[in-house]
Amino acid sequence: MRFSGQGDMQDVEFIEHEGRRFVLVPERTWNDIKGCIQQLLEEAGIDAGTATPFSPPLLVQAAISAGSSELRAWRRFRGLPSDQLAKRVGVTRAYISMIETGRRRPAADLLHRLARELEIPVCALARNHGAG
C-alpha cells in the first residue's frame, strides 16, 4: 500500500512533550494514512465505526513493560511453546527466537499468521515487530 503523499515524508517533524516523542506529519500525509487504514478495515470486513480499541491483558502489558517483546509476551500468555508456534506459521523455532529478540523483522504475511495463531489483532504485534 502506498501513500500518495509519500514524497512528503521528508517534512516529518519530531517533538518531545512531557517525556514522550511525537511525530508531526503534513495534513495531506495524515489524510492518506487515514484513507489507507479505512481501506484495510474495509478489506478485513471491519466497520470503523464499530471497531473497539484493543488493550492487551495486564499480564501481557507487564511482560512487555519488563522488556519482553510483544510476540514473546503473547506467546507465553497463550502457553504456546516457540516450536509449536513456529510449526503452525511455517517457520523455524530459531526464526521465532530471532523475531522475539529483535534480530529479525517478520514480513507482513508472517505477522498476520502470527497474530491469527495467537488470536490477537495484528496491531498487538506491529509496534516492535512491524514488517520491514
Phi, psi and omega per residue, in radians:
M1 nan 2.326 -3.120
R2 -2.031 2.565 3.023
F3 -1.635 2.334 3.126
S4 -1.167 -0.426 3.128
G5 -1.616 0.338 -3.049
Q6 -0.994 -0.559 3.125
G7 -1.127 -0.309 -3.133
D8 -1.426 -0.016 -3.050
M9 -1.106 -0.359 3.061
Q10 -1.244 -0.234 3.111
D11 -1.497 0.054 -3.133
V12 -1.187 2.424 3.093
E13 -2.159 2.566 3.093
F14 -1.956 2.359 3.069
I15 -2.308 2.726 3.055
E16 -2.072 2.411 3.136
H17 -2.538 2.142 3.131
E18 0.900 0.749 3.072
G19 1.370 0.064 3.118
R20 -1.971 2.532 -3.138
R21 -1.745 2.349 -3.133
F22 -2.165 2.698 3.107
V23 -2.005 2.231 3.053
L24 -1.791 2.265 3.107
V25 -2.172 2.691 3.086
P26 -1.044 2.600 -3.092
E27 -0.990 -0.683 3.138
R28 -1.070 -0.710 3.106
T29 -1.150 -0.745 3.107
W30 -1.046 -0.763 3.119
N31 -1.113 -0.658 3.071
D32 -1.094 -0.763 3.138
I33 -1.077 -0.821 3.124
K34 -1.048 -0.710 3.112
G35 -1.092 -0.721 3.115
C36 -1.143 -0.710 3.107
I37 -1.098 -0.782 3.112
Q38 -1.037 -0.749 3.134
Q39 -1.096 -0.770 3.113
L40 -1.089 -0.722 3.101
L41 -1.095 -0.761 3.127
E42 -1.109 -0.743 3.112
E43 -1.093 -0.554 3.134
A44 -1.489 -0.042 3.138
G45 1.308 0.482 -3.124
I46 -1.878 2.256 3.070
D47 -1.450 2.023 -3.081
A48 -1.018 -0.499 3.138
G49 -1.246 -0.407 -3.119
T50 -1.915 -0.076 3.135
A51 -1.115 2.385 -3.138
T52 -1.819 2.571 3.110
P53 -1.116 2.598 -3.113
F54 -1.818 2.317 3.079
S55 -2.311 2.131 -3.137
P56 -1.126 2.692 3.050
P57 -1.032 2.721 -3.090
L58 -1.013 -0.634 3.128
L59 -1.104 -0.684 3.113
V60 -1.202 -0.779 3.118
Q61 -1.037 -0.733 -3.134
A62 -1.134 -0.726 3.134
A63 -1.110 -0.729 3.132
I64 -1.157 -0.740 3.114
S65 -1.092 -0.525 3.139
A66 -1.448 0.015 3.048
G67 1.957 -0.048 3.113
S68 -1.283 2.610 3.038
S69 -1.280 2.779 3.101
E70 -1.012 -0.781 -3.107
L71 -1.054 -0.834 -3.136
R72 -1.120 -0.750 -3.125
A73 -1.062 -0.800 3.136
W74 -1.202 -0.721 -3.137
R75 -1.051 -0.791 3.134
R76 -1.190 -0.683 3.111
F77 -1.036 -0.665 3.127
R78 -1.421 -0.101 3.136
G79 1.198 0.590 -3.053
L80 -1.891 1.992 3.089
P81 -1.082 2.613 -3.073
S82 -1.061 -0.597 3.139
D83 -1.185 -0.612 3.097
Q84 -1.208 -0.761 3.106
L85 -1.074 -0.768 3.139
A86 -1.012 -0.805 -3.131
K87 -1.094 -0.725 -3.115
R88 -1.136 -0.564 -3.100
V89 -1.772 -0.035 3.037
G90 1.456 0.562 3.058
V91 -2.296 3.113 3.120
T92 -1.537 2.794 3.064
R93 -1.056 -0.656 3.128
A94 -1.076 -0.652 -3.141
Y95 -1.194 -0.694 3.062
I96 -1.024 -0.768 3.122
S97 -1.058 -0.737 3.137
M98 -1.131 -0.628 3.085
I99 -1.164 -0.803 -3.099
E100 -1.118 -0.517 -3.130
T101 -1.659 0.028 3.080
G102 1.456 0.141 3.127
R103 -1.413 -0.303 3.101
R104 -2.400 2.615 3.036
R105 -2.011 2.196 -3.093
P106 -1.258 2.587 3.016
A107 -1.165 2.813 -3.076
A108 -0.994 -0.724 -3.114
D109 -1.145 -0.662 3.092
L110 -1.186 -0.704 3.103
L111 -1.010 -0.730 3.114
H112 -1.160 -0.717 3.116
R113 -1.125 -0.731 3.116
L114 -1.068 -0.819 3.140
A115 -1.068 -0.745 3.140
R116 -1.085 -0.778 3.141
E117 -1.139 -0.587 -3.135
L118 -1.533 -0.058 3.129
E119 1.008 0.875 3.126
I120 -2.400 2.788 3.052
P121 -1.254 2.647 -3.127
V122 -0.977 -0.606 -3.112
C123 -1.041 -0.395 3.122
A124 -1.237 -0.308 3.124
L125 -1.935 -0.357 -2.941
A126 -1.266 -0.316 -3.083
R127 -1.013 -0.950 -3.119
N128 -1.826 -0.283 -3.075
H129 -1.922 0.209 -3.079
G130 -0.895 2.521 -3.097
A131 -0.998 2.392 -3.119
G132 -2.227 nan nan
